[in-house]
Amino acid sequence: MSVISEKPFPAQKADILPDTGCGVQQKHAAADGDVAFTGSKAVCRVCKHFYRDPKILPCLHTFCAECIRQLEPFSVLGINGKSIFPEESYLRDQHTVTVLCPECDSEVDLPPSGVDALPTDHLALDEVFLESLLKEDCELVCDLCGEGDAESRCELCCANLCEFCCQAHRRQKKTLSHWVERLQDLKARGHVPQVALCRLHPGERLQLFCEQCDTVVCRECASANHWGHQCSPTQEAASRSAEHIRQLAGSMQPHLGRLEEALKWVDDSQHSLQTQVDAVAQEGAQLRQALADTRGAVNFAERLLECGSDVGVLSACMVTVCRLERLAEANGSEPLCVSAADSSSICFLPQESGGQVAGYPVVGVIHAKTVDPSKCVIQGEGHQCGWEGQRGEFTLLCRDTAGETMGRGGDTVLVSIVHKERRTCMVEAKVVDNGDGSYGVSYTPLKPGSYSAWICVKAQHVKGSPFVLTVKRKVRRHRGVFHCCSFCSSGGAKEARCGCGGSMPGGYQGCGHGHLGHPGRAHWSCCGSTVEASECLGGSIETGSARNTIRSVDL
């Protein structure tokens, strides 16, 4: 066991600092701030001094025994389990007292027998001795005579000795075999020999471990107070305990990894949220300024039109028009993607199964996936090209930071489609939430040309946005036939008409070879276009039997 003697030390002089509990006495009383080092392992976090009788709480945080006694009870449990009010703290020596750890704020139970029953932190005692030893202005006092400067330390007695007491210690028969080492050697090695002596039997080493009482004892205690108990050597018991602790600590490594990942995710989320807060604040300032500018210009224009004279209107016309046009261009150049419209990534799904708890089915789960706009993708050819007057469609697939499909809807998707040359020409887009992380987007452009399309999630562009949407003019199909002339195609029907506008003598309404209006080559009867694979230029042929006659001719 890694322990150090807790035996009492000799009486202290007035100019000597109190004993810390590890055989350390220092000359020259100093101010409170001079005793301990900030952030040191040898310093109590409550009193900010070197540990005195350090005790380990169940949460594995160490404080001075007296500091623990000064903690206000959080609750006190009586024998029947009922809670006793904290003001009844006079009962704390008779019942289990719960206090809050000053370090981690955990609720910890003190032993019914009091603070002294808590395990002693001998590692803290080692740190106190080492730091006292390493402190340049520290002079240790002999623990036996209390006067001379300590120069050596007895490993077995854990006592600091001056030169005179050290010689006497070596000459005494009882301490003749004790190992004494110079403090300078300990200081250079940075290690303190850890030997434990029994409180009840001074001079007796704690060499046995009582399995039944779970405590270390000396041979005298084993033969008296622990008679009949199973005792084993401390080295053997410590080896078993160390292996158990090692296994438990090893099993906690995966938990450490998961906690670190979770903390990193929280830090990243906090950073992302702070970035969004800053972006929203900046965007808000810009929108407020844009609103003020636009409102001021509109108010001026309305006042000019309502109250201004002809001369006044003409005088201010140029500057007013320039200002309004500039504001119109600035406000219409980019779609407004307001960051404040974003919703929380944590949502409750009331219809989704949550498994079973205690054998009962649970419906409704909390979803905490975060959509990552840079991982969202656009699917479908409808986002690349469209046709005038025809409905176009494409799909937005939302994914999380790991690139996996969100699996649920509810995200704010903003779509804006604006003509690149005509800023006032915008296409209304309809977004349908499919509830599985995908969103259907449909639109119907009324004008051909190139459009700038923006797709934003959480006020951020998705992958590939913005993109150019090319809208082609609608192709009008030919309704007639591609022929040489209506005379030939109609079989000589006089009433047959042709889109080329040509006619023949003799009462023929349609065109013939070489006559007025004939294009001189094959053409479409519906519009007169001479290119077979072309768009219809308009016009029509005569309805009824004449149209049927021309369309039925197979050239």
MARLOSE-925138 format. One record per atom (N, C-alpha, C): x, y negated, z. Coordinates in steps of 0.05 Angstrom, whole numbers, plus 5000, padded with zeros to 4 digits. Layout:
# MARLOSE-925138
XYZ...
# end
This chain:
# MARLOSE-925138
501750245000500050005000501749755000501049554984502549304983501549115004502649145029501648985051504048865066503448665083505548535099504548515127506348515146505548505174503848265180501848315197500148095207500648045237503048125247503548095276503747805283503047745308503347465317506247375318506747125316509447015317509746855343512246785349512746635374511446365373511246255397510045985400511545785383510045585373511245395354511845135368513845005358514544735369512744525357512744295369510944085360511843985333514443995327515343895301515544105280514144335284514244555265511444595255511144635229508544675217507444945226504744975227503545225235504345455218504345685230505045935216502945995195503746075171501846135150500846415151501946585168500946855170502747055156504946965145506847145131509647115142509847015167512546975178513946735168512446515161513646275151513046045169515145925181514845675196516745475184515845225181517445025168518044795188520444685186521144455202519944205190519743995207518943735198516043735187514243665204511443645196511143435174509643505153509243335130506343265127505843075109503043005102501743235089499043225089497543455078498243495049498543285033499143315005501943424999503743425020506443515016506743815022504743935033505044215041504844405018502944365000502344554979502844434952503244624932503644544904500944564889500344364873497844364858497844594838495644754838495444974819497145224828498245224851499845454860498145684868499145924865497746174874497846194904499546034918499746054947497945844961496345704946494745484957491745564957490545514980487645564983486145344967484145424952482645234935480745064952480345124977478544974994480044765009482044845025483544655042485944535028486644635004488944534989491544565003491744745022494244805036495045095030497545155040498445435038496445615053496045855043494146045055494946095084492946105102493246195129491246425133492246655138490546895141488646925117489746955093488046965069486347215068483747175062481847395060480647405032480047645023478947694996475947724997474547554983471547584982470847804962468447904963467648124944467848044914467947784909468247694881471147674873473047764891475947774886477147494886475947304899477247044903478147024932480446904935481846894961481646614973481046605000481046355015481946405043482746195057483546225085481146325101481646485121479546595137477846365150479246155160477845935172476145785152477145765127475645625106473045785100473146045100470746205095468846175118469846155143468046115165466545845164467745645151466545385149464345365127464145575110462245565088459345585100457545425089454845425097453445685088451945815105450646065096448546005075448546155053446546125033443946265042444246495054441946635066443146835086441346915105442147105125440047325125440847575123438947795123439047935150436647965162436448105187436548405183436348545205436448835204434248955187431848835188429548925173429548825145431648685136431848595109430548325104429248205125427947945121429947725122429447515107431247285105430947105128433247015139433346825161434246555150433046345159433746075149436646015155438045865137440845795141441345645167439345485176439845335201440045515225439145765222439345955244442046105242444145945237446846065232448046185257446846135280447946255304447646565304445946665285445646945282447547075263449446925252451047025230452947245240453547255266455347465276453747725281451147715278449547955284448248065258448347915237446948005213448747955189447948065166449448015141448947735131451147585127450947315118451747295089450247155073450947105044451846815041454146785029455246525023455746494993456146254985456846194957459846164954461146314936463946294932464646014922466545874935467345604925468645604898469545834888470845854862468945914840467346124842465646214820462646174826461946074850459246014857457546274858458846504862457346754864456346784893454046934895453046994922454547244932455947224954457447444965456547484994456547735002455747815029458247845046458147725070460247755089459648005107461648145116461148375133459648305159458048485168456548425193458348355217460848475217462648425239464148165236463748025214465047755211467147745190468347505188470347455167472847625170473547685195475947835200475848115188473448215182473248475170473748475140474048235128474648225100477548315096478248435073480948525068482848285066485248325076487348115074488648115047489147885036490547865011493547835016494948065016497848065021499447954998498347964974499747834952499847534956497747424967497747134973499747064994500147245014502147205034504947205021505347385002507947394988508447134974506347024960506646774946507346544965506046544988506646335008509546345016510446585022513246605031515246525009514746624985516546564963516546264956514246144956514145854949515445694971515045774996516345635018519345675016520145905008523045965005524245804982522745774960523845644937523645344939522145244957521844954960524544834970525544634956528144524961528444404989526344254998526444125023525344285046525144555041523944725062526244855078526044835105527944965123526345155141526745415138525345615154526545635182524745665202525545685230525645985238527446045255527646325265525046395280524046635274521546725286521846825314524346875322524846985349525346765369527346595364528046385382526546125377525646085352524145845345525745595344528445625344530145385344532145385320533545605316535545615295534245635267535945555248535045575220535245865211533045965199532946245190534746285166536346495167538146555145537746835134536347005150535947285142533047365148532347595137529547695142529647995145528248085166528148375172525848485155526448685139524448805121522248945136523049085158521049235173519349055191520648865205519148695223517848455209518748405184517748175169518147915184520547895197521147665213523547525201523547255202525747095193527547035217530147085213532047085236534246885230535146745252537546585250539946775253542346665251544746825252545146965278544646815300544946935327542847165331540347105325538247305330538647545311539747495287540247715269542247915280544447805293546447975305545248135328543547995344542248135367540348345357538948285334537148475323538548725314540948695304542548925295543549095318544048965341545249105364543249255380540649175379538649315395538149595384537849785401537550065393535050105377532849965385530250005371530249895343531849685338531849565312534449605297536049795307538649835295538449935266536450085260536150195233534550015214533749785223532149605206533849485184532649445161534049325138533749025139535948875142535948585143537348485118536048285105537048185079537147875081539147755069539547475069537347335052536347105062534246965049535146865021537746805018538746714992538446934971538947184980538647414961535747454953533947414973531047434967530247214948531246974952530646754935531546794907533946904903534946964877533447184863532547384878531047604866528147544861527047354876524247274872522247484880523047654899521247874908521547914938519247964951519248014980518748304986520348435001519748715009517148725025515448905017512748915029512549155048512649095074512449295095510149215113508649405123506349345140506649475167506049315188506149415215503349415227502949595246500349625258499849405278497449295279496649085298496449195326495449445328494949565354497449675367499349755350501849885360504149745348505149525359507349365348509849545343510949495320513349655313512749905298510249985298509450235283508650155255509750295235509050245207506450385200504950255182502550365171503250565149503350815155504251025137502151215128499751205140497651405134495151255125493551395109490951285100488751475109486851375125484651535134482451535113481951765101479951795080477151735090476551815115473851785125473251495132475251345143474851065151475650875129476950975108477850805086479650575096481750645112483550445123486250565127488250395128491050485133491550475163492950675173493450705201496350795205497350755230499950865237499551135249501851265256501551535267500251535294500651325310499351315337496351295333495451125314492551095309491351355299492851505282491851755271491451965293493251965313493052165334491052085356490351825357488551735378485751665367485551445353482951355344481851505320483551645304482651785280483252085282483052185306483552465310481452635296482352825281480553005266479752895238480552645232479952535206482152625185481252645161483152715140484852475132487452495138489352285132491452385113492252205095494252275075496352045074498752105065500851895063499951665046500651425054499851185040500751185011503151295006504151304978502351474960501451704971499751884956496951754952495851634973493151514971493251274952495451114954495750884937495950964908497251184902497551284875494851354863493151484879490451554869488751304865488951114884487350874882488250704858490950694854491950544831491050654805490950924802489951044778487050984773485450994794482650924791482250634782483750454795483650174787484550134758486650274751487650254723485650344703484150564709482150654690479850454688478950344711476750154710477649904695480049814700481049574686481249624656482149864649482349934620479549944607477550044622474850054610473649784606474749574619473749314616474849164592476849274579478049134556476049084534474449284526472449224505470549004513469848994539468048784548469448514545472048504551473548254548473448164519473848354500473748284472471048164464468948304473466248204466465647934478466547894503466047634516467647414502470147474494471747274480470447204453469347404439468047354414465547184418464047254439461547104445462246814453464346784469465146504476466146354452467546484434468446344410466046264393464046444391461646374376460246134389460146124416458845904429460445644424463145664426464745424421464345324392464345514373463945434345461145314341459145434355456445324353456345044365457745014388457744744400459044544382461244624370462644444351460844384327459444584317457744544295455444354302454344404326452144224335453143944339455543914350456543644353457043504327457943664307458343554280455643474268453543634273450943564263449843314277450443294303449543054318450842804307453442824302454942594290453842534262453342744247452342694219449542574220447842664238445142554240445242264249447042204268447341924278448241744255450241844240451241674217449041644196447641864190445541854170443241674179442741684205440641504215441341214212443841154218444740874215444540784186445340964167445140894139442240864130440541034140437741014132436440764143437140694168436040454180436940204164439440204156440439984140439139964113438840204100437440214074434540124076433240204098430440124102430239824106432139714122432039424127432539274101434539364085435139224059432739234040431539474038429339504019426839344028426239364054423939214064424338914061426738824067427338534064427038444035428038614015427838533987424938533978423438743986420538753978419038523990419438464015418038234028418637974014421237944006421937693992420537673965420537903951419237913924416237853927414937983947412037933950411437643957413137523975412737243982413237063958415237133942415736963918413436973898412237213895410037233876407537103887407137113913404737013924404836713928407036613936407136323944408836153925410536283908412336133892410936003868411935763860411035633836412235753812411435663789412535773764415535713763416335473770419135403771420635573791419435613814420635773835421036063827419036173814419236453805421436483784421536293765423536303744426336263755426636093776429236033787430336273802428536413816429436643833429136913819428236903794427637153780430137333777432337213767434637363761435837503785436237353807437337473831435537683844432837623842430937813854430938073838430838053812430838293795433338463799435638323800438238463804438238613830437238483852437238613878435338853878432938823867431039043867432039273850433239213827434239433810436539583824438239433838440539553852439539733874437539643889436439803911434940043900433540013878432140233866434040443856436340363845438340543835439640693859440240543880441540663903439740863917437240793920435340963934434541203918434741183892433841413875436141573864438641503871440941643860441341923873440541953898440942213912438342283927437642543927435342623942435942593972433842533987434142504016434042774030436242864041436343114057436743034086434643014101434842924128435643144147437943104161439043304178437143364201435643164210433843204233431743414228431243484203429143674196430043954203432543994210433544264216432244364241431744624242430644754265432644924280432045004303433945154319434245434307436745544311437345804300436146024318435145954342433946144360430946124356429746354350426846344346425546604358423046594363421546824373419846934351420147194347418647334326416547504340414047414342412047554359411047814347411347864321410248104309412348324306414848264312416948464308417248644333417648904328417849094350420449054365420249054392422649024409423449284423422449514413423149764426421349824450422449964469420950044493422449964518420949884538422049824564420449974585421850154599420550324620418250484608418650564582416650734569414350584556414350314559412250154547413250014522411750014500412649874476412649574480414649454468414949164470414749044442413048844439412748704414413648424417415348334399416448064400419348064408421047944392423847934397424847644393427047584406428347324402430647364382430447214361432447234339434447004342437047074342439046874347441046854324440346964300442246934278442246654268444646564259444946294250445446304220443846154205444146144176446645984169448146084150450545944141450145854112449745594107449145494080451245574060453845594069455945664050455745954041454246124055453846404048451246454033449446264032446946294018447446283988445846443973446246463944443646423930443846323905441546283887441446503866439146623864438846853845436646783825437046883800435146833779436046633758435246663733436146483712434546223712432546203728430845963729432345723740434645763753436045533763438145423743438345553720440245473700438845323677436645433668435245313645432245343649430745163636427845173636426745063611424145073608422744973584420744763591420544573574418644353578415844453580414544373602411744453607411344733616413444893619413245173628414345203657413145373672413945423700416545573701418445473717420945613721421145703750422545923755422746043781425646143787426446123812428846253821428546303851430446463863430246543891432746463906432346353930434446283948434646503969436946633972437446843992439146734014438046714038439546604061441046824076443546764083445246954097446446814122447346984141448446874165451546844162452846774184455746714183457346964175456247204179457647454172457047534143455347384129454647444102452347644099451047704122448847894121446147734118444247864106441647744101440347674128439147444130437947354155435747544165434147644146432147834154429647704166429547444167427147304176427147024164424846904163424546634151424546424172423446194165423245974185425245754181427145794163429145584159428045354141429045124146428144894130429744874104428344924082429644914055428644674040430444504032429844264018430744283989428944233970429644253941428843983928430743883913430243633898431343663870429643603850430443623822429843343809432043213800431842943789433142933762431842793743432942763716435442593718437542683705440142543707440142273693438542243673438541983659436141813667433941933674431541793682431141843712432141663729432041703758429241713769427441593755424641593764423241853756424542013739423342263730424242493749422442573767423042783786421043013782422043253788420343493785419643593813417143623818416143733844416744033845418144113866418844393870417244503894416344743891414744883912416445103923416745113950418445313964416545503979416845753975415145963988417046134006416446134032417946294051416946574050418646764042417847044040418047194066419147064087419247174114421447374118423047434098425247624100428047504095428147234097430647104091430947004063428947064046428946964018426746764014427246573996425346353991424946333961422446343952421846313924421446023917422845923896422645643888421545633859419445483855418245453829417945153822418045093797417844823787416844823759415744593750414744563723415644293712417744283696418744033685416943933662416443673662414843553641416443423619418943373624420643243604423143413599424043423575426543573569428943403578431243533580433643393587435143543609437243413620438943523641438043413668437643583687436743513714438943583734439143423756440943493778439243613800439843863807438244013827439844053852438543983875439844013901438244223917439744413929438444613947439944593973438544513994439844474020438444634042440044754059439044894083440544784107439044714128440244584151441744324143440544184123441543934113444343964101445044204092447644254079447144404053448744334033448544464007449144764009447544923995448145213994450245253972451145503971453245563951452245513923453745353907452945283880451445033877450644913899449044663898450844423902450344203888448344163867449144283841447144343824447744463798446044323777446844363751445444233729443344423718440844333717438644483706437944363678438244523658437744433630434944513622433244313616430544363608430344313578429644513563429344493534426544413525426444283502423744213492422244453484419644443488417944673482417844713451418244963442418245023413415445073404414544933384411844973372412045163349410645383351410745593331409145503306410045593283408645543258406045703258403945573248401345703247400645793218402245713199401745783172403646003162404146003135405846203123408146053108410346193106412646083091412346173062411745983044411046053016412345862996411945932970413045762948411145532942408545582941406445372937403845482945401945312951399245402960397745522936398345432912396845542889397445842886400045912890400746202887399846352912400046232935399446372959396446422962394846232952391946262955390646412932392246482913391146622890389546422872390346172871389045972854386645842866386245862892383845752905384145442905382145302894382245012893382144882920380645002939380244872965382644912984384545072977386845122995388444872998389144793022390844563028393544653039395444473038398144533047399244303064400844363084401944163102403943983088404944053064406843883051405543633038402943643035401543413023401343412993402543612979402443612950399743702939399143622914396643702901397143742871395143872857395343932829393043812814393443752788391143662772389043882769386743802761384644002757382944052781383243882802381543922826382844092847385244182843386644342864387644162886386844232911387644072935390544132943391444382938394044462947396144402926398644452935400944392917401544622898402944562876403844762858406644692849407944882835410744842827411044602809412844422816413444192800411443972801409343992816407343782818407843602842406443382843406843162862406643272891408743212907408843292935410143552941410643712920411943972925414843932933415744062955418544022964420644122945419944292926421844402908423044662917422144762940423145012951420945132969421445372978419545502997419245333022416745333033416245163056413945283072413645183097411445273114408845123106406745283103404245163094402944983115403745023142402444873163403644593167406244563160407444303164409344213142409844383123411544303100414544333106415344433130418144473135419344673116421744603105423044783085424944983099425244973125426945163140425245373153425845623147424045833157424245863187426745873198427145903227427345623239425045483241424945213251422545183269422344943281420144873298418044743281415544793287413344673272413344373276413144233253413243933254410443813258408443973259405743873263404043903238401543803238399743833215398344103216396444143198394944393199393944453171393044693167391844773141388844773144387544793121384644793121383645043135381545003151380445233165378645393147377745613157375845783141377245973123375846033100376846233081379446153068379745883063382245783051384645853068384445793095386645853113387246153113385146303115385546593115386846693090386046563067387246653042390146603041391046363050393846303050395446473069394346513093395846673114396046963106394147063089394147343083396047413060397047203046398847253024401547353035402547563025405147673034407147613012408947423017410947352997413347523001
# end
